[in-house]
């Protein structure tokens, strides 16, 4: 994972619109384990943000017209009464939430929690993290809880807020009212007073503090604008769809695969299918399933490197493309792959458990991961159609995986639908577009913003051959009849 500060320039809104993105700074995001707990190094990340703002100002030759922050979801920092950070935020991949969902279900049955919040049960939902932290000294001392992008916004501006799209990943928001679910918080003993007031994408979020201007060499005032601060919310803004009948897959560390709806689906079927209803920009709902994503491959690469056999990803993908289709697949939605470490070993074990030969070479592992992701994409898109009752003509792949031609091609094959790949920098573009609209530089609703993307961003189309048989058979291998 890396952090990035990108400068965006948006304008127009008709066919002659302008939308350009320049990466000003890229910095590492390296989690740190101390005392057996995996943390985010948020001060190092904030350093990266400050360096990026300075660099962006230097590149543009003027201060930014607006700053917007998005990041991964669910995680938070706790502040004491003086506003000081109480320890490094815990990483959602930490094991502190193991078994917590089960405990919570004892207090608030799963069906009730889903009917109230519409969120997929993922072990790391903020509700489970807060339950795990209950009774500990940090939560006792805390007077404020800020989700990660809101924490950075607070340090930049001194203004504390809770941006709605990311708040919806806490499992404390009712997706029908788009407000806190007080009954859920009460039943689980979570103090909603810890959260700063809600704000929505496009709302003003303060101005860079004098100390920040001094650190970054920028001249004020520089406004900060709330965007879809959940990276997936911003990425979905940048899905360049031309009509309503589309599915999307926001790919990167995760694959977030589903559809954009105007109302949540809170049925028992949807809960059982592990579908989530996160809140999107402009009153939309992101109806999707979290699939493990390219994390599987990133972790294999990390393992091979640590073992002294570093691999080149481009070369691995070229080799993998020449290997036979669907020789082995794993369930890329399985939480057993959530934690870091020993990924090739875990993939091999999952293959053996389902009666398939374990991959042997790095290229075979790569092929296994790509085919498994394509299969999980197919299942998510099919389930989204069935559960929402809406049909789909095209699948859009945005985010880093849009550059992975093998993954895009296999996803088109598995879904039996055309895939349109791009933009890869979807979260940044969605972030910038919401800021540009708030500043009056672009006009319109999501369809107009998406029109601007279609006319400015390079997109690649992959058409399926129509042979779905191998995919159906591979799916059956993972789910043998009961
Ligand atoms: C992707 C993402 C995803 C969440 C996960 C924690 O970066 O925000 O939408 O489920 O991180």
Boltz pocket constraint, residues with backbone or C-beta under 6 A from the ligand:
constraints:
  - pocket:
      binder: B
      contacts: [[A, 71], [A, 72], [A, 73], [A, 74], [A, 92], [A, 230], [A, 231], [A, 232], [A, 253], [A, 254], [A, 256], [A, 290]]
      max_distance: 6.0
